[in-house]
């Protein structure tokens, strides 16, 4: 894809598939036996980290689903008094810490399918309009997904720490 072209819906869906495959690979690398061990993200377990990533992605999906269905942007699921990233992260951790590992990992997997469904619902012009989704700050959704920016929180902020953790003996 050159800078002059805009991604097709098929290219965007293929990028989602690549990200899903990368997540599945990471799940295998971590292995179920280590998913409940602290250390993947400070004192958090990999399950906690998966819930964290999925919690923030759920907010994006909530916004995109509303836009795809012509509804106004919904309020976040977290309490209104939780405004800083740290406060929201603490809330996400609190509501997920006692959930079963299978539920958390299943929800993380489902987030990729939901994103693909939303992309299918959106008209091509919505994927390529840099002003369609204000929270993307002037970036088109399709380009954000293709470039990997949509998934960068995991890759840039957490994956290096996960990889270091994985190199430590269990």
N, C-alpha and C positions, 0 to 999 in steps of 0.2 A: 504494500500500500504506500503510495507516494504522498507527500504532504499536500498535493493538490486534490487528491481524491478523498472522498468520505467513505467510511466503512459501510459495507452492506450489512443487512441484518444477519445474513449467514456468517459473515466474518466476526460479528459481535458474538453470536452464539458459539462459534468455534473457540473464541477466546474464553468464554465462560467454561466451556468443556475442558480447555487446557488448565484453567485454574482449578476446576473440580478435580481433575486428574492429579494435579500437583498436591492438592489437599489430601487426596486418597493415598498418595505416595508417602506424604508426611505421617499420616495415621499409621501406615504399615511400619515406617521407620521407628516411630515412637513405640508402637506395640501396646496392646491393651494392658499388659502387665505393668507398664510404667506410667500409664495415664493418670494414676491416682497418687503418684509420688510427688512431693513438693520439689520445687526447683526449676520447673519449666519457665516460670516467670516470677523470679523472687521466691516468695514462700508459696506461691500458687502452684497447683498441679497443672498438668496438661489439660485435664478436664476443665479446670477453672479458666484457663486461657482460651479453650475452645468456646466456652460460654461467653467470655468477654468479646471475642471476635464476632460470634454469632449475634450477641446482643446489639452491638453497634451496627452490624449489617442489617439486622431486623429493622432498625430505625430507617435506614436507607430504603429498604424494601417497602416499608410502610408508606413512605413518601412517594415512591415510584408507583406503587399500586394505586394510591389515591389519584395521582396524575393520570395514570393510564385509564382510570375509570371516570375521569372528569370531576373528581371530588376535590375539595380544598385540602390543603396539607393538614394532616391530623396532628394532634398534640403527641409528644413523646409518651411512651409507656411508663417511663420513670416519673416519680413525683415531681411536681413543679418546683419544689424547693431544692431539688438537685440540679445545679446549674453548671458547676465546673466539671471538667472531665474526670477528676479524681472522685468527686461525689457520685457521679454517674457510674464510674467503674466500681466503686464500693457497693452501690445499689445492685448492679448486675451480679456482682460476686455473691452478695447476700441472698438474692432470690434464687440463685442457681447452685449454691454450695451443697445443698442436701439432695439435689436431684440425682437420679441414677446416671451412671456413665453412659449407658446406651441411649438414654433420652437426649443427653447433651450432644453426643456425637451424631445421633440421628438428626437432630435439629440443625446441626452444622451442615450436614450433607444436604438436607432439604433446602437450605438457603440458596444453594446453587440452582436447584430445580426451580425455585420460586423466581429467582432472577431471570432465568431463561424464559419462563412463562410470561413475565412482565415484558421482557424485550419483545416477545412474539406479539403481545397486545399493542405495543406502541407503534404508531406509524413511523415510517423511515425518517420523515422530517423531524420527529421528536427526538430520535436518536442522534441526529446531526445538528440540532439547533443549540448553540452554546448558551442561549438565554432561556431555554425551556425549563430547566431545573435550577432555580436561584441558588440553592445550597451547593451546587457544583461550581459556583463562583466564576461563571463565564466559560466553562468547559462543557463540551458536548458529551452526553452520556456514552454514546458509542465510542468516541475517541478515548474516554476515560477507561472503558472496559478493555478495548484493544491494547492500549498502552500498558495496562496493568495498574494504572493509578487507582482505579476503583478498589483494588485489593492490596494496595501498598502498605496499609497499616500492618498487616500480617507480615509481609515480606521484609519491610524495612525496620520495623520496630521490634518484632517478636521472633521472627524466624532465626536471626543470628543467635539470639539467646537460647532458643530451643536447640539449635545445632550444638552450641557449647555444652549445654546440659546433657545432650545425648552422648557426647564424647566422654562424660564422666562415668565411672563404673556404677552400675545399679546397686 
